[in-house]
Amino acid sequence: MKATFFITYVMIDGWAGIAAEVLRLMPLIMFHLKNTFLVKTELDRQAAMDPGCLEFATSEPRLQLYFMLGHVYAPVTPLILPFIIVFFAFAYMVFRHQIINVYNQHYESGAAFWPDVHRRVLLGLMISQFLLMGLLSTRDTNKITLVLIAQPILTFWFYRYCKGRFESAFVKFPLEDAMVKDTLERAIEPTLNLRIYLQDAYIHPVFKKSELEKPVPVDDEEENPLIQTTRASRMNSLPESDNEA
């Protein structure tokens, strides 16, 4: 009964949301309002036409929601799968076009969020497998249920394998890029000695042995490079004609 509701939800919210992403009605309305009341110069017009960047904080969890719905309700109602496939096909084409041709790229994370997405997708797959086992156990198919026990075990093993094999590429700086930076650093500053800098670079200033030397006040004006000048400020030394004006 609930699967029918979610099929309708995917059609209305998912498909319509992808169509709204192409139309971008709200940014279009906001542009015309700004262009009518706020735009005074060409810079204002460019600021009003700024499409912004893709909001991963809202779009990515939404995609994971539909992925989870497909996982959860696939064992109960496989009819939901074609609607999920159509949604992701539209989402791929639309977001690919929007990222390449519409949105501005404000930052580059190097796919640092992908390990979390991968973990959640496999977790949803394991939940789907447990639901399938529970559904089959209620229909007097105990033998098939025992065979399906290997599915979540193999899925968990696959997750551990991917975590150990690929996660370091997302959380650590690539060695090739580090070598490129070192080469550029040697070419720009060949006499730079990082060992002296790195000795206490990661120590809190409170725990450092050497304190910053405070400048000693010099009384003799001949030895003091910073001699206080007696010249009055420009505001106080304006000509009388300017003051009268």
Backbone torsions as a table, in degrees:
resi	resn	phi	psi	omega
1	MET	NA	-40.6	179.4
2	LYS	-72.5	-29.3	-179.1
3	ALA	-63.5	-36.5	177.1
4	THR	-61.9	-38.5	177.3
5	PHE	-63.9	-42.3	-177.1
6	PHE	-73.2	-28.5	173.0
7	ILE	-62.3	-44.7	176.8
8	THR	-64.9	-37.6	179.2
9	TYR	-63.2	-41.8	179.2
10	VAL	-65.2	-39.5	-179.5
11	MET	-67.9	-43.6	-174.5
12	ILE	-80.1	-55.6	-175.7
13	ASP	-77.2	-43.5	-176.5
14	GLY	-71.0	-57.2	-178.4
15	TRP	-65.3	-42.1	179.3
16	ALA	-67.3	-34.3	178.1
17	GLY	-65.8	-37.6	176.8
18	ILE	-66.8	-40.2	176.8
19	ALA	-64.0	-39.3	177.9
20	ALA	-66.0	-30.9	177.1
21	GLU	-65.1	-34.2	177.5
22	VAL	-73.7	-42.0	-176.8
23	LEU	-72.0	-40.6	-178.7
24	ARG	53.0	58.9	-176.7
25	LEU	-68.7	-43.6	-178.7
26	MET	-63.4	-46.9	174.7
27	PRO	-60.5	-33.6	178.2
28	LEU	-66.7	-43.1	178.6
29	ILE	-65.3	-43.1	179.9
30	MET	-64.4	-35.6	178.3
31	PHE	-64.2	-44.2	-179.2
32	HIS	-67.0	-35.6	176.7
33	LEU	-66.1	-45.0	178.4
34	LYS	-66.1	-38.4	-179.5
35	ASN	-66.4	-27.7	-178.7
36	THR	-83.5	-40.1	-170.4
37	PHE	-110.1	-26.2	-170.7
38	LEU	-113.6	-26.0	-174.9
39	VAL	-74.4	121.6	177.3
40	LYS	-119.3	-32.2	-177.5
41	THR	-125.9	177.5	178.4
42	GLU	-69.5	-32.7	176.2
43	LEU	-65.1	-38.6	176.2
44	ASP	-63.4	-36.7	179.4
45	ARG	-67.8	-41.6	177.8
46	GLN	-64.9	-38.2	177.3
47	ALA	-66.3	-36.5	178.3
48	ALA	-70.5	-27.5	179.6
49	MET	-87.9	0.8	-179.0
50	ASP	-64.6	119.5	-178.0
51	PRO	-77.8	-12.0	-177.5
52	GLY	79.6	-168.1	-179.6
53	CYS	-118.6	166.7	179.9
54	LEU	-70.2	127.2	-178.7
55	GLU	-84.5	94.0	-179.8
56	PHE	-67.0	-26.2	-178.3
57	ALA	-65.8	-23.1	180.0
58	THR	-111.5	-35.5	-176.0
59	SER	-78.0	-39.6	-177.1
60	GLU	-69.2	-45.6	174.2
61	PRO	-60.9	-30.9	177.8
62	ARG	-65.3	-42.1	177.2
63	LEU	-64.4	-39.1	178.1
64	GLN	-66.0	-31.7	177.1
65	LEU	-61.7	-46.6	179.9
66	TYR	-67.9	-34.5	175.9
67	PHE	-63.5	-42.1	179.1
68	MET	-66.0	-39.1	177.7
69	LEU	-61.8	-40.9	176.8
70	GLY	-63.9	-39.1	178.3
71	HIS	-66.6	-44.9	-171.5
72	VAL	-71.4	-45.1	-172.6
73	TYR	-94.2	-2.0	176.4
74	ALA	-63.4	-42.9	176.9
75	PRO	-66.5	-34.8	-176.2
76	VAL	-80.5	-50.5	-178.5
77	THR	-133.1	91.2	179.8
78	PRO	-62.6	-12.1	179.9
79	LEU	-64.2	-18.5	-179.4
80	ILE	-73.6	-20.3	-174.5
81	LEU	-63.5	-43.4	177.4
82	PRO	-59.8	-37.0	178.8
83	PHE	-67.7	-38.2	177.1
84	ILE	-66.3	-40.8	-179.7
85	ILE	-64.6	-42.5	178.0
86	VAL	-62.8	-40.2	179.2
87	PHE	-61.8	-47.4	-177.7
88	PHE	-70.9	-29.9	175.0
89	ALA	-65.6	-45.1	176.2
90	PHE	-64.2	-42.8	-178.3
91	ALA	-62.7	-38.6	178.5
92	TYR	-62.8	-48.1	-178.2
93	MET	-66.0	-42.2	-175.3
94	VAL	-70.4	-50.9	-176.9
95	PHE	-68.0	-31.3	175.3
96	ARG	-63.5	-43.0	178.0
97	HIS	-67.1	-41.9	-177.4
98	GLN	-66.7	-41.2	-178.7
99	ILE	-67.3	-38.8	-176.4
100	ILE	-78.1	-42.0	-168.3
101	ASN	-110.9	-15.5	-172.7
102	VAL	-115.5	-61.9	-170.9
103	TYR	-72.8	152.9	171.8
104	ASN	-92.8	137.3	-179.6
105	GLN	-89.9	102.9	-176.9
106	HIS	-84.3	-22.6	-179.1
107	TYR	-153.7	163.2	177.8
108	GLU	-133.9	113.3	-176.3
109	SER	-92.0	-6.4	-178.4
110	GLY	67.6	32.3	-180.0
111	ALA	59.0	35.7	-178.8
112	ALA	-68.5	-19.8	-179.1
113	PHE	-88.4	-7.8	-175.9
114	TRP	-62.7	-39.0	177.1
115	PRO	-56.4	-37.1	177.0
116	ASP	-67.8	-40.2	178.1
117	VAL	-64.0	-43.4	-179.8
118	HIS	-62.5	-41.8	179.6
119	ARG	-64.2	-41.7	-177.8
120	ARG	-71.1	-35.4	177.9
121	VAL	-64.9	-45.3	179.3
122	LEU	-69.1	-32.5	175.4
123	LEU	-64.8	-41.3	175.1
124	GLY	-63.5	-35.8	177.0
125	LEU	-65.3	-40.3	177.8
126	MET	-65.8	-39.7	176.4
127	ILE	-61.9	-40.7	177.7
128	SER	-62.3	-39.9	179.3
129	GLN	-67.0	-40.5	176.8
130	PHE	-65.1	-38.5	177.3
131	LEU	-64.4	-39.3	177.5
132	LEU	-64.0	-40.7	177.4
133	MET	-63.6	-43.0	178.9
134	GLY	-65.9	-36.9	179.4
135	LEU	-67.1	-42.2	-179.9
136	LEU	-69.9	-31.2	179.7
137	SER	-68.1	-23.8	177.7
138	THR	-82.1	-5.4	-177.9
139	ARG	-115.1	27.3	175.1
140	ASP	57.3	43.8	175.3
141	THR	-122.7	61.1	-174.8
142	ASN	-66.6	-34.6	-178.6
143	LYS	-65.0	-43.5	178.7
144	ILE	-65.9	-35.1	178.6
145	THR	-63.2	-40.1	178.2
146	LEU	-65.3	-35.4	178.3
147	VAL	-67.4	-35.3	-177.5
148	LEU	-75.4	-6.0	178.0
149	ILE	-61.7	-28.6	-178.7
150	ALA	-69.3	-21.4	-177.3
151	GLN	-62.7	-56.1	178.8
152	PRO	-63.6	-29.5	177.7
153	ILE	-66.5	-46.0	178.7
154	LEU	-66.4	-35.9	177.8
155	THR	-65.0	-42.5	178.1
156	PHE	-65.7	-38.5	177.0
157	TRP	-63.9	-39.6	177.9
158	PHE	-63.5	-39.0	177.7
159	TYR	-64.2	-43.7	179.1
160	ARG	-65.3	-37.1	178.5
161	TYR	-64.8	-47.0	179.4
162	CYS	-64.7	-37.0	179.5
163	LYS	-64.1	-44.8	179.2
164	GLY	-73.9	-27.7	-174.6
165	ARG	-88.2	-37.5	-169.4
166	PHE	-119.5	-16.8	-173.1
167	GLU	-65.3	-31.7	-179.6
168	SER	-62.9	-27.3	179.2
169	ALA	-69.6	-19.9	-178.7
170	PHE	-97.7	-22.0	-175.6
171	VAL	-110.0	-10.3	179.8
172	LYS	-118.8	152.0	-179.3
173	PHE	-72.8	131.9	-178.9
174	PRO	-61.8	140.8	-178.8
175	LEU	-64.7	-34.6	179.5
176	GLU	-64.7	-43.6	177.6
177	ASP	-66.5	-36.0	177.3
178	ALA	-64.2	-38.7	177.7
179	MET	-66.4	-38.2	177.5
180	VAL	-63.1	-43.1	178.5
181	LYS	-65.1	-39.2	178.0
182	ASP	-65.2	-39.4	178.7
183	THR	-64.0	-43.9	177.7
184	LEU	-65.0	-36.7	-179.8
185	GLU	-66.6	-40.5	177.7
186	ARG	-67.1	-33.8	179.9
187	ALA	-73.1	-35.9	-178.1
188	ILE	-81.2	-46.3	-179.0
189	GLU	-127.3	83.7	-176.0
190	PRO	-69.5	-21.6	-177.9
191	THR	-96.8	9.0	-178.1
192	LEU	-71.6	128.6	178.6
193	ASN	-112.0	104.3	-176.7
194	LEU	-79.4	-17.4	-177.7
195	ARG	-63.8	-39.9	179.6
196	ILE	-66.9	-37.7	-179.7
197	TYR	-72.1	-37.9	-175.6
198	LEU	-79.1	-8.6	179.9
199	GLN	-60.6	-41.1	-179.6
200	ASP	-130.4	27.1	-178.4
201	ALA	-70.3	-31.1	-176.4
202	TYR	-104.9	18.0	177.8
203	ILE	-103.3	135.7	178.1
204	HIS	-61.9	141.1	-178.2
205	PRO	-55.9	-27.8	-179.9
206	VAL	-65.4	-33.4	-175.1
207	PHE	-95.8	5.4	178.1
208	LYS	-75.9	145.7	-177.7
209	LYS	-71.6	-47.0	-176.4
210	SER	-89.7	122.7	176.3
211	GLU	-87.2	157.3	178.4
212	LEU	-67.0	132.2	-179.5
213	GLU	-76.7	127.2	178.3
214	LYS	-84.2	140.3	-179.9
215	PRO	-65.9	135.9	179.8
216	VAL	-82.9	128.0	179.7
217	PRO	-65.5	135.1	-178.3
218	VAL	-108.3	126.5	-179.0
219	ASP	-87.1	-31.3	-177.1
220	ASP	-78.8	123.9	-178.8
221	GLU	-69.4	-24.5	-179.3
222	GLU	-70.8	-35.0	-180.0
223	GLU	-90.3	-11.5	-178.5
224	ASN	-89.4	115.6	-179.0
225	PRO	-70.1	-19.9	-179.6
226	LEU	-105.7	92.1	-179.2
227	ILE	-95.7	130.1	-178.9
228	GLN	-67.0	127.7	-177.9
229	THR	-84.2	151.3	179.2
230	THR	-99.5	4.0	-179.0
231	ARG	-71.7	131.7	179.7
232	ALA	-73.1	160.5	-179.9
233	SER	-70.1	160.8	-177.1
234	ARG	-65.8	-33.6	-179.6
235	MET	-66.9	-32.7	-179.3
236	ASN	-86.2	-15.0	-175.9
237	SER	-113.5	31.2	176.9
238	LEU	-70.1	149.2	176.5
239	PRO	-61.9	157.5	-178.0
240	GLU	-64.1	-33.7	179.2
241	SER	-63.5	-37.5	178.9
242	ASP	-70.0	-37.2	179.6
243	ASN	-66.2	-39.9	179.5
244	GLU	-66.9	-34.5	177.9
245	ALA	-67.6	NA	NA
